[in-house]
């Protein structure tokens, strides 16, 4: 076994990086869990999920379906988005 010696400041910096990575993993896992459930997404969340702009989403929103109460931000049901994606899936002819 080889022993590596590093300065205490370097160790603390590396430890800080690992803590940052750990927090990011926890946040991503929570976001992933939220997206897997039948959850209502905002317009910006839906656009991000589809990897399109909110302007492009406006073209598809009637096909996907959404809910809007009192003129506020539209809400898209994740299961409806996934069903719309599946319905519009084009398989490669190769």
VOMILO-537722 format. One record per atom (N, C-alpha, C): residue number from 1; atom name; z, y, x. Coordinates in pm, whole numbers. Each point is the difference from the previous one (the first is absolute). Layout:
! residues N
@seq NUM | atom CA | c3 Z | c2 Y | c1 X
...
//
This chain:
! residues 94
@seq 1 | atom N | c3 0 | c2 -117 | c1 84
@seq 1 | atom CA | c3 0 | c2 117 | c1 -84
@seq 1 | atom C | c3 0 | c2 124 | c1 89
@seq 2 | atom N | c3 -81 | c2 97 | c1 -40
@seq 2 | atom CA | c3 -10 | c2 124 | c1 77
@seq 2 | atom C | c3 79 | c2 109 | c1 -72
@seq 3 | atom N | c3 78 | c2 75 | c1 73
@seq 3 | atom CA | c3 79 | c2 108 | c1 -56
@seq 3 | atom C | c3 -71 | c2 132 | c1 30
@seq 4 | atom N | c3 -18 | c2 80 | c1 -104
@seq 4 | atom CA | c3 -66 | c2 130 | c1 15
@seq 4 | atom C | c3 105 | c2 108 | c1 -22
@seq 5 | atom N | c3 2 | c2 97 | c1 88
@seq 5 | atom CA | c3 96 | c2 109 | c1 -9
@seq 5 | atom C | c3 -76 | c2 126 | c1 -40
@seq 6 | atom N | c3 50 | c2 69 | c1 -104
@seq 6 | atom CA | c3 -60 | c2 127 | c1 -41
@seq 6 | atom C | c3 110 | c2 105 | c1 -15
@seq 7 | atom N | c3 -40 | c2 124 | c1 9
@seq 7 | atom CA | c3 98 | c2 108 | c1 -15
@seq 7 | atom C | c3 49 | c2 5 | c1 -144
@seq 8 | atom N | c3 122 | c2 49 | c1 -15
@seq 8 | atom CA | c3 61 | c2 5 | c1 -132
@seq 8 | atom C | c3 -78 | c2 89 | c1 -96
@seq 9 | atom N | c3 -56 | c2 112 | c1 46
@seq 9 | atom CA | c3 -80 | c2 87 | c1 -86
@seq 9 | atom C | c3 -127 | c2 -70 | c1 -48
@seq 10 | atom N | c3 -62 | c2 -77 | c1 87
@seq 10 | atom CA | c3 -119 | c2 -76 | c1 -36
@seq 10 | atom C | c3 34 | c2 -104 | c1 -104
@seq 11 | atom N | c3 114 | c2 -67 | c1 20
@seq 11 | atom CA | c3 45 | c2 -101 | c1 -96
@seq 11 | atom C | c3 24 | c2 63 | c1 -137
@seq 12 | atom N | c3 66 | c2 117 | c1 -3
@seq 12 | atom CA | c3 27 | c2 69 | c1 -126
@seq 12 | atom C | c3 -130 | c2 42 | c1 -68
@seq 13 | atom N | c3 -98 | c2 43 | c1 78
@seq 13 | atom CA | c3 -129 | c2 38 | c1 -57
@seq 13 | atom C | c3 -69 | c2 -120 | c1 -62
@seq 14 | atom N | c3 2 | c2 -112 | c1 69
@seq 14 | atom CA | c3 -61 | c2 -124 | c1 -53
@seq 14 | atom C | c3 74 | c2 -46 | c1 -124
@seq 15 | atom N | c3 132 | c2 9 | c1 3
@seq 15 | atom CA | c3 80 | c2 -39 | c1 -115
@seq 15 | atom C | c3 -33 | c2 89 | c1 -120
@seq 16 | atom N | c3 -19 | c2 130 | c1 24
@seq 16 | atom CA | c3 -38 | c2 92 | c1 -108
@seq 16 | atom C | c3 -135 | c2 -36 | c1 -59
@seq 17 | atom N | c3 -94 | c2 -40 | c1 85
@seq 17 | atom CA | c3 -132 | c2 -41 | c1 -48
@seq 17 | atom C | c3 11 | c2 -123 | c1 -88
@seq 18 | atom N | c3 81 | c2 -97 | c1 41
@seq 18 | atom CA | c3 19 | c2 -120 | c1 -82
@seq 18 | atom C | c3 64 | c2 33 | c1 -134
@seq 19 | atom N | c3 95 | c2 93 | c1 -1
@seq 19 | atom CA | c3 63 | c2 39 | c1 -126
@seq 19 | atom C | c3 -101 | c2 69 | c1 -92
@seq 20 | atom N | c3 -88 | c2 82 | c1 57
@seq 20 | atom CA | c3 -104 | c2 65 | c1 -79
@seq 20 | atom C | c3 -95 | c2 -103 | c1 -59
@seq 21 | atom N | c3 -42 | c2 -96 | c1 81
@seq 21 | atom CA | c3 -88 | c2 -107 | c1 -47
@seq 21 | atom C | c3 67 | c2 -80 | c1 -111
@seq 22 | atom N | c3 127 | c2 -28 | c1 18
@seq 22 | atom CA | c3 75 | c2 -76 | c1 -102
@seq 22 | atom C | c3 3 | c2 75 | c1 -133
@seq 23 | atom N | c3 26 | c2 131 | c1 4
@seq 23 | atom CA | c3 2 | c2 80 | c1 -123
@seq 23 | atom C | c3 -137 | c2 -1 | c1 -66
@seq 24 | atom N | c3 -106 | c2 12 | c1 81
@seq 24 | atom CA | c3 -135 | c2 0 | c1 -55
@seq 24 | atom C | c3 -33 | c2 -133 | c1 -66
@seq 25 | atom N | c3 41 | c2 -109 | c1 60
@seq 25 | atom CA | c3 -23 | c2 -133 | c1 -57
@seq 25 | atom C | c3 73 | c2 -14 | c1 -134
@seq 26 | atom N | c3 122 | c2 48 | c1 -5
@seq 26 | atom CA | c3 78 | c2 -7 | c1 -125
@seq 26 | atom C | c3 -68 | c2 82 | c1 -109
@seq 27 | atom N | c3 -47 | c2 122 | c1 36
@seq 27 | atom CA | c3 -70 | c2 85 | c1 -97
@seq 27 | atom C | c3 -129 | c2 -66 | c1 -50
@seq 28 | atom N | c3 -77 | c2 -57 | c1 93
@seq 28 | atom CA | c3 -124 | c2 -66 | c1 -39
@seq 28 | atom C | c3 25 | c2 -122 | c1 -88
@seq 29 | atom N | c3 104 | c2 -75 | c1 32
@seq 29 | atom CA | c3 33 | c2 -117 | c1 -82
@seq 29 | atom C | c3 39 | c2 43 | c1 -141
@seq 30 | atom N | c3 76 | c2 109 | c1 -10
@seq 30 | atom CA | c3 39 | c2 49 | c1 -133
@seq 30 | atom C | c3 -122 | c2 48 | c1 -77
@seq 31 | atom N | c3 -91 | c2 69 | c1 67
@seq 31 | atom CA | c3 -122 | c2 47 | c1 -65
@seq 31 | atom C | c3 -86 | c2 -118 | c1 -44
@seq 32 | atom N | c3 -11 | c2 -101 | c1 84
@seq 32 | atom CA | c3 -78 | c2 -119 | c1 -31
@seq 32 | atom C | c3 59 | c2 -72 | c1 -122
@seq 33 | atom N | c3 131 | c2 -11 | c1 -4
@seq 33 | atom CA | c3 67 | c2 -66 | c1 -113
@seq 33 | atom C | c3 -28 | c2 77 | c1 -128
@seq 34 | atom N | c3 6 | c2 133 | c1 8
@seq 34 | atom CA | c3 -24 | c2 84 | c1 -117
@seq 34 | atom C | c3 -143 | c2 -17 | c1 -49
@seq 35 | atom N | c3 -96 | c2 -8 | c1 93
@seq 35 | atom CA | c3 -140 | c2 -13 | c1 -38
@seq 35 | atom C | c3 -33 | c2 -138 | c1 -56
@seq 36 | atom N | c3 77 | c2 -101 | c1 35
@seq 36 | atom CA | c3 -27 | c2 -135 | c1 -49
@seq 36 | atom C | c3 45 | c2 -16 | c1 -145
@seq 37 | atom N | c3 98 | c2 78 | c1 -42
@seq 37 | atom CA | c3 48 | c2 -12 | c1 -138
@seq 37 | atom C | c3 -95 | c2 75 | c1 -93
@seq 38 | atom N | c3 21 | c2 -19 | c1 -130
@seq 38 | atom CA | c3 -81 | c2 73 | c1 -97
@seq 38 | atom C | c3 58 | c2 139 | c1 -13
@seq 39 | atom N | c3 -43 | c2 85 | c1 86
@seq 39 | atom CA | c3 57 | c2 132 | c1 20
@seq 39 | atom C | c3 -101 | c2 107 | c1 -37
@seq 40 | atom N | c3 48 | c2 113 | c1 -49
@seq 40 | atom CA | c3 -86 | c2 112 | c1 -32
@seq 40 | atom C | c3 -15 | c2 89 | c1 123
@seq 41 | atom N | c3 -123 | c2 27 | c1 39
@seq 41 | atom CA | c3 -28 | c2 83 | c1 117
@seq 41 | atom C | c3 -51 | c2 137 | c1 -43
@seq 42 | atom N | c3 34 | c2 103 | c1 77
@seq 42 | atom CA | c3 -53 | c2 133 | c1 -27
@seq 42 | atom C | c3 -147 | c2 3 | c1 42
@seq 43 | atom N | c3 -66 | c2 111 | c1 -31
@seq 43 | atom CA | c3 -140 | c2 17 | c1 39
@seq 43 | atom C | c3 -15 | c2 -11 | c1 151
@seq 44 | atom N | c3 85 | c2 69 | c1 75
@seq 44 | atom CA | c3 -13 | c2 -4 | c1 146
@seq 44 | atom C | c3 34 | c2 -138 | c1 56
@seq 45 | atom N | c3 99 | c2 -68 | c1 -58
@seq 45 | atom CA | c3 34 | c2 -136 | c1 45
@seq 45 | atom C | c3 -116 | c2 -96 | c1 -30
@seq 46 | atom N | c3 -62 | c2 16 | c1 -116
@seq 46 | atom CA | c3 -113 | c2 -85 | c1 -38
@seq 46 | atom C | c3 -118 | c2 22 | c1 95
@seq 47 | atom N | c3 -30 | c2 125 | c1 28
@seq 47 | atom CA | c3 -109 | c2 32 | c1 93
@seq 47 | atom C | c3 29 | c2 -59 | c1 138
@seq 48 | atom N | c3 123 | c2 13 | c1 44
@seq 48 | atom CA | c3 39 | c2 -57 | c1 130
@seq 48 | atom C | c3 -14 | c2 -152 | c1 -1
@seq 49 | atom N | c3 44 | c2 -64 | c1 -108
@seq 49 | atom CA | c3 -9 | c2 -146 | c1 -13
@seq 49 | atom C | c3 -147 | c2 -46 | c1 4
@seq 50 | atom N | c3 -87 | c2 76 | c1 -66
@seq 50 | atom CA | c3 -143 | c2 -34 | c1 -3
@seq 50 | atom C | c3 -76 | c2 49 | c1 123
@seq 51 | atom N | c3 68 | c2 82 | c1 81
@seq 51 | atom CA | c3 -62 | c2 58 | c1 121
@seq 51 | atom C | c3 -121 | c2 87 | c1 -37
@seq 52 | atom N | c3 20 | c2 82 | c1 -105
@seq 52 | atom CA | c3 -102 | c2 96 | c1 -42
@seq 52 | atom C | c3 69 | c2 135 | c1 -24
@seq 53 | atom N | c3 -78 | c2 103 | c1 -16
@seq 53 | atom CA | c3 56 | c2 132 | c1 -29
@seq 53 | atom C | c3 41 | c2 8 | c1 -147
@seq 54 | atom N | c3 86 | c2 95 | c1 -32
@seq 54 | atom CA | c3 38 | c2 19 | c1 -139
@seq 54 | atom C | c3 -120 | c2 46 | c1 -82
@seq 55 | atom N | c3 -93 | c2 72 | c1 63
@seq 55 | atom CA | c3 -123 | c2 42 | c1 -68
@seq 55 | atom C | c3 -83 | c2 -123 | c1 -38
@seq 56 | atom N | c3 -13 | c2 -96 | c1 91
@seq 56 | atom CA | c3 -74 | c2 -124 | c1 -30
@seq 56 | atom C | c3 70 | c2 -79 | c1 -110
@seq 57 | atom N | c3 133 | c2 2 | c1 0
@seq 57 | atom CA | c3 75 | c2 -73 | c1 -102
@seq 57 | atom C | c3 -32 | c2 53 | c1 -140
@seq 58 | atom N | c3 -27 | c2 130 | c1 -11
@seq 58 | atom CA | c3 -34 | c2 58 | c1 -130
@seq 58 | atom C | c3 -122 | c2 -69 | c1 -62
@seq 59 | atom N | c3 -93 | c2 -47 | c1 84
@seq 59 | atom CA | c3 -120 | c2 -68 | c1 -49
@seq 59 | atom C | c3 34 | c2 -135 | c1 -64
@seq 60 | atom N | c3 105 | c2 -64 | c1 50
@seq 60 | atom CA | c3 32 | c2 -137 | c1 -41
@seq 60 | atom C | c3 118 | c2 -9 | c1 -97
@seq 61 | atom N | c3 72 | c2 109 | c1 -22
@seq 61 | atom CA | c3 126 | c2 -8 | c1 -74
@seq 61 | atom C | c3 -15 | c2 -51 | c1 -142
@seq 62 | atom N | c3 -110 | c2 30 | c1 -67
@seq 62 | atom CA | c3 -18 | c2 -51 | c1 -137
@seq 62 | atom C | c3 -23 | c2 -150 | c1 -1
@seq 63 | atom N | c3 -68 | c2 -50 | c1 103
@seq 63 | atom CA | c3 -22 | c2 -146 | c1 10
@seq 63 | atom C | c3 130 | c2 -72 | c1 32
@seq 64 | atom N | c3 83 | c2 60 | c1 84
@seq 64 | atom CA | c3 126 | c2 -63 | c1 40
@seq 64 | atom C | c3 101 | c2 8 | c1 -112
@seq 65 | atom N | c3 9 | c2 116 | c1 -62
@seq 65 | atom CA | c3 101 | c2 25 | c1 -102
@seq 65 | atom C | c3 121 | c2 69 | c1 62
@seq 66 | atom N | c3 59 | c2 91 | c1 -73
@seq 66 | atom CA | c3 116 | c2 72 | c1 50
@seq 66 | atom C | c3 83 | c2 52 | c1 -116
@seq 67 | atom N | c3 118 | c2 49 | c1 33
@seq 67 | atom CA | c3 89 | c2 59 | c1 -98
@seq 67 | atom C | c3 31 | c2 141 | c1 46
@seq 68 | atom N | c3 2 | c2 93 | c1 -94
@seq 68 | atom CA | c3 32 | c2 139 | c1 33
@seq 68 | atom C | c3 84 | c2 56 | c1 -113
@seq 69 | atom N | c3 120 | c2 45 | c1 33
@seq 69 | atom CA | c3 91 | c2 52 | c1 -101
@seq 69 | atom C | c3 21 | c2 149 | c1 25
@seq 70 | atom N | c3 -25 | c2 79 | c1 -100
@seq 70 | atom CA | c3 27 | c2 144 | c1 8
@seq 70 | atom C | c3 -81 | c2 74 | c1 105
@seq 71 | atom N | c3 -121 | c2 -43 | c1 28
@seq 71 | atom CA | c3 -83 | c2 70 | c1 97
@seq 71 | atom C | c3 44 | c2 -14 | c1 144
@seq 72 | atom N | c3 96 | c2 -88 | c1 24
@seq 72 | atom CA | c3 47 | c2 -20 | c1 138
@seq 72 | atom C | c3 -94 | c2 -95 | c1 73
@seq 73 | atom N | c3 38 | c2 -31 | c1 123
@seq 73 | atom CA | c3 -81 | c2 -88 | c1 83
@seq 73 | atom C | c3 -29 | c2 -132 | c1 -71
@seq 74 | atom N | c3 -120 | c2 -48 | c1 17
@seq 74 | atom CA | c3 -39 | c2 -129 | c1 -59
@seq 74 | atom C | c3 73 | c2 -112 | c1 73
@seq 75 | atom N | c3 26 | c2 -107 | c1 -73
@seq 75 | atom CA | c3 63 | c2 -120 | c1 56
@seq 75 | atom C | c3 -92 | c2 -119 | c1 -23
@seq 76 | atom N | c3 -20 | c2 -77 | c1 105
@seq 76 | atom CA | c3 -88 | c2 -117 | c1 -4
@seq 76 | atom C | c3 85 | c2 -124 | c1 22
@seq 77 | atom N | c3 -18 | c2 -99 | c1 -86
@seq 77 | atom CA | c3 74 | c2 -126 | c1 13
@seq 77 | atom C | c3 -66 | c2 -84 | c1 109
@seq 78 | atom N | c3 81 | c2 -46 | c1 95
@seq 78 | atom CA | c3 -56 | c2 -72 | c1 114
@seq 78 | atom C | c3 -77 | c2 -125 | c1 -44
@seq 79 | atom N | c3 49 | c2 -69 | c1 -100
@seq 79 | atom CA | c3 -71 | c2 -120 | c1 -47
@seq 79 | atom C | c3 -136 | c2 37 | c1 -58
@seq 80 | atom N | c3 -12 | c2 117 | c1 -64
@seq 80 | atom CA | c3 -130 | c2 47 | c1 -51
@seq 80 | atom C | c3 -95 | c2 33 | c1 114
@seq 81 | atom N | c3 54 | c2 61 | c1 104
@seq 81 | atom CA | c3 -82 | c2 33 | c1 118
@seq 81 | atom C | c3 -53 | c2 -128 | c1 63
@seq 82 | atom N | c3 90 | c2 -97 | c1 18
@seq 82 | atom CA | c3 -41 | c2 -128 | c1 61
@seq 82 | atom C | c3 -102 | c2 -73 | c1 -87
@seq 83 | atom N | c3 18 | c2 4 | c1 -132
@seq 83 | atom CA | c3 -97 | c2 -64 | c1 -90
@seq 83 | atom C | c3 -136 | c2 69 | c1 9
@seq 84 | atom N | c3 1 | c2 133 | c1 8
@seq 84 | atom CA | c3 -124 | c2 76 | c1 13
@seq 84 | atom C | c3 -70 | c2 -34 | c1 131
@seq 85 | atom N | c3 77 | c2 -12 | c1 108
@seq 85 | atom CA | c3 -58 | c2 -38 | c1 129
@seq 85 | atom C | c3 -63 | c2 -139 | c1 -8
@seq 86 | atom N | c3 69 | c2 -94 | c1 -61
@seq 86 | atom CA | c3 -51 | c2 -137 | c1 -12
@seq 86 | atom C | c3 -127 | c2 -3 | c1 -83
@seq 87 | atom N | c3 -2 | c2 78 | c1 -108
@seq 87 | atom CA | c3 -116 | c2 3 | c1 -89
@seq 87 | atom C | c3 -122 | c2 60 | c1 70
@seq 88 | atom N | c3 24 | c2 92 | c1 90
@seq 88 | atom CA | c3 -111 | c2 68 | c1 69
@seq 88 | atom C | c3 -27 | c2 -54 | c1 139
@seq 89 | atom N | c3 55 | c2 -119 | c1 29
@seq 89 | atom CA | c3 -19 | c2 -62 | c1 130
@seq 89 | atom C | c3 -142 | c2 -52 | c1 12
@seq 90 | atom N | c3 -67 | c2 36 | c1 107
@seq 90 | atom CA | c3 -135 | c2 -48 | c1 26
@seq 90 | atom C | c3 3 | c2 -93 | c1 120
@seq 91 | atom N | c3 -39 | c2 -122 | c1 -21
@seq 91 | atom CA | c3 2 | c2 -99 | c1 107
@seq 91 | atom C | c3 -127 | c2 15 | c1 84
@seq 92 | atom N | c3 14 | c2 -13 | c1 129
@seq 92 | atom CA | c3 -113 | c2 11 | c1 90
@seq 92 | atom C | c3 -97 | c2 -115 | c1 -23
@seq 93 | atom N | c3 -129 | c2 28 | c1 10
@seq 93 | atom CA | c3 -101 | c2 -104 | c1 -22
@seq 93 | atom C | c3 -30 | c2 -78 | c1 127
@seq 94 | atom N | c3 68 | c2 32 | c1 108
@seq 94 | atom CA | c3 -24 | c2 -69 | c1 129
@seq 94 | atom C | c3 60 | c2 -136 | c1 2
//
